[in-house]
Amino acid sequence: MSGSADIQLSSELTCPECGHVSAEQMPTDACQWFYQCSGCGAVLKPLPGDCCVYCSYGTVPCPPIQAGTPCCG
């Protein structure tokens, strides 16, 4: 079995504006720098030092970070 079997592709994003939680599939071939909250419409951007919205607001970091490789941020 390869190490990629341990990579989780879903994460729950929590909006810092309204607290809405949404389960989302993470892309494996690109970073997601923006996400629009389906609760309040706020556009989320990564926090300083994070490569994507999943690393900033998700329950699981993005696939490259999980794999221990540099992300595209």
PyRosetta script that sets phi, psi and omega in degrees:
from pyrosetta import init, pose_from_sequence

init()
pose = pose_from_sequence("MSGSADIQLSSELTCPECGHVSAEQMPTDACQWFYQCSGCGAVLKPLPGDCCVYCSYGTVPCPPIQAGTPCCG")
pose.set_psi(1, 138.3)
pose.set_omega(1, 179.7)
pose.set_phi(2, -86.2)
pose.set_psi(2, 163.9)
pose.set_omega(2, 179.0)
pose.set_phi(3, -66.1)
pose.set_psi(3, -22.6)
pose.set_omega(3, -178.4)
pose.set_phi(4, -67.2)
pose.set_psi(4, -15.4)
pose.set_omega(4, 178.3)
pose.set_phi(5, -65.2)
pose.set_psi(5, -21.8)
pose.set_omega(5, -179.8)
pose.set_phi(6, -86.6)
pose.set_psi(6, -5.9)
pose.set_omega(6, -178.1)
pose.set_phi(7, -75.2)
pose.set_psi(7, 125.0)
pose.set_omega(7, 176.7)
pose.set_phi(8, -91.1)
pose.set_psi(8, 136.0)
pose.set_omega(8, -177.4)
pose.set_phi(9, -106.3)
pose.set_psi(9, -1.5)
pose.set_omega(9, 176.7)
pose.set_phi(10, -119.0)
pose.set_psi(10, 148.5)
pose.set_omega(10, -178.3)
pose.set_phi(11, -148.7)
pose.set_psi(11, 150.6)
pose.set_omega(11, 175.7)
pose.set_phi(12, -100.4)
pose.set_psi(12, 117.2)
pose.set_omega(12, 177.9)
pose.set_phi(13, -89.6)
pose.set_psi(13, 134.2)
pose.set_omega(13, 177.5)
pose.set_phi(14, -114.4)
pose.set_psi(14, 120.9)
pose.set_omega(14, -179.9)
pose.set_phi(15, -70.5)
pose.set_psi(15, 127.3)
pose.set_omega(15, 178.7)
pose.set_phi(16, -73.9)
pose.set_psi(16, -15.4)
pose.set_omega(16, -179.0)
pose.set_phi(17, -81.7)
pose.set_psi(17, -47.6)
pose.set_omega(17, -173.8)
pose.set_phi(18, -121.4)
pose.set_psi(18, -9.8)
pose.set_omega(18, 179.0)
pose.set_phi(19, 84.2)
pose.set_psi(19, 3.4)
pose.set_omega(19, 178.8)
pose.set_phi(20, -62.4)
pose.set_psi(20, 136.7)
pose.set_omega(20, 179.1)
pose.set_phi(21, -112.8)
pose.set_psi(21, 132.7)
pose.set_omega(21, -179.5)
pose.set_phi(22, -136.1)
pose.set_psi(22, 128.2)
pose.set_omega(22, 176.5)
pose.set_phi(23, -80.6)
pose.set_psi(23, 127.0)
pose.set_omega(23, -176.3)
pose.set_phi(24, -133.1)
pose.set_psi(24, 150.7)
pose.set_omega(24, 172.5)
pose.set_phi(25, -86.9)
pose.set_psi(25, 130.3)
pose.set_omega(25, 179.4)
pose.set_phi(26, -87.1)
pose.set_psi(26, 139.6)
pose.set_omega(26, 174.7)
pose.set_phi(27, -70.5)
pose.set_psi(27, 146.8)
pose.set_omega(27, 178.6)
pose.set_phi(28, -100.8)
pose.set_psi(28, -11.5)
pose.set_omega(28, -174.7)
pose.set_phi(29, -115.9)
pose.set_psi(29, 7.3)
pose.set_omega(29, -179.7)
pose.set_phi(30, -161.1)
pose.set_psi(30, 157.2)
pose.set_omega(30, 173.7)
pose.set_phi(31, -88.9)
pose.set_psi(31, 146.5)
pose.set_omega(31, 176.1)
pose.set_phi(32, -104.5)
pose.set_psi(32, 105.8)
pose.set_omega(32, -175.8)
pose.set_phi(33, -88.4)
pose.set_psi(33, -19.9)
pose.set_omega(33, -179.5)
pose.set_phi(34, -132.0)
pose.set_psi(34, 147.3)
pose.set_omega(34, 176.3)
pose.set_phi(35, -148.6)
pose.set_psi(35, 129.4)
pose.set_omega(35, 177.9)
pose.set_phi(36, -96.7)
pose.set_psi(36, 121.9)
pose.set_omega(36, -179.8)
pose.set_phi(37, -64.2)
pose.set_psi(37, 129.8)
pose.set_omega(37, 178.3)
pose.set_phi(38, -80.4)
pose.set_psi(38, -5.2)
pose.set_omega(38, 177.7)
pose.set_phi(39, -87.9)
pose.set_psi(39, -52.6)
pose.set_omega(39, -175.4)
pose.set_phi(40, -119.5)
pose.set_psi(40, -9.0)
pose.set_omega(40, 178.7)
pose.set_phi(41, 87.6)
pose.set_psi(41, -0.1)
pose.set_omega(41, 179.3)
pose.set_phi(42, -63.1)
pose.set_psi(42, 142.5)
pose.set_omega(42, 176.3)
pose.set_phi(43, -96.1)
pose.set_psi(43, 115.0)
pose.set_omega(43, -178.9)
pose.set_phi(44, -88.2)
pose.set_psi(44, 141.1)
pose.set_omega(44, 175.5)
pose.set_phi(45, -126.6)
pose.set_psi(45, 155.4)
pose.set_omega(45, 179.3)
pose.set_phi(46, -59.6)
pose.set_psi(46, 145.7)
pose.set_omega(46, 173.9)
pose.set_phi(47, -72.9)
pose.set_psi(47, 155.9)
pose.set_omega(47, 177.7)
pose.set_phi(48, -52.9)
pose.set_psi(48, 130.6)
pose.set_omega(48, 180.0)
pose.set_phi(49, 94.2)
pose.set_psi(49, -14.3)
pose.set_omega(49, 177.8)
pose.set_phi(50, -99.8)
pose.set_psi(50, 150.9)
pose.set_omega(50, -176.3)
pose.set_phi(51, -89.5)
pose.set_psi(51, -20.8)
pose.set_omega(51, -175.9)
pose.set_phi(52, -158.7)
pose.set_psi(52, 172.7)
pose.set_omega(52, -178.5)
pose.set_phi(53, -66.0)
pose.set_psi(53, -28.6)
pose.set_omega(53, 179.2)
pose.set_phi(54, -68.3)
pose.set_psi(54, -37.7)
pose.set_omega(54, 178.3)
pose.set_phi(55, -71.1)
pose.set_psi(55, -26.5)
pose.set_omega(55, -179.9)
pose.set_phi(56, -87.6)
pose.set_psi(56, -41.7)
pose.set_omega(56, -169.8)
pose.set_phi(57, -123.7)
pose.set_psi(57, -0.6)
pose.set_omega(57, -176.2)
pose.set_phi(58, -94.5)
pose.set_psi(58, 163.8)
pose.set_omega(58, 176.1)
pose.set_phi(59, -80.1)
pose.set_psi(59, -18.0)
pose.set_omega(59, -179.3)
pose.set_phi(60, -133.0)
pose.set_psi(60, 131.4)
pose.set_omega(60, 177.0)
pose.set_phi(61, -68.1)
pose.set_psi(61, 164.6)
pose.set_omega(61, -176.9)
pose.set_phi(62, -62.1)
pose.set_psi(62, 158.2)
pose.set_omega(62, -177.0)
pose.set_phi(63, -53.5)
pose.set_psi(63, -44.0)
pose.set_omega(63, 178.9)
pose.set_phi(64, -61.5)
pose.set_psi(64, -39.2)
pose.set_omega(64, 179.3)
pose.set_phi(65, -67.2)
pose.set_psi(65, -40.3)
pose.set_omega(65, 176.6)
pose.set_phi(66, -60.0)
pose.set_psi(66, -35.8)
pose.set_omega(66, -177.5)
pose.set_phi(67, -81.5)
pose.set_psi(67, -8.1)
pose.set_omega(67, 179.3)
pose.set_phi(68, 81.0)
pose.set_psi(68, 21.3)
pose.set_omega(68, 177.7)
pose.set_phi(69, -111.4)
pose.set_psi(69, 158.3)
pose.set_omega(69, 178.8)
pose.set_phi(70, -63.0)
pose.set_psi(70, 143.6)
pose.set_omega(70, 177.5)
pose.set_phi(71, -92.5)
pose.set_psi(71, 174.5)
pose.set_omega(71, -175.2)
pose.set_phi(72, -86.4)
pose.set_psi(72, 8.5)
pose.set_omega(72, -178.9)
pose.set_phi(73, -75.1)
pose.dump_pdb("model.pdb")
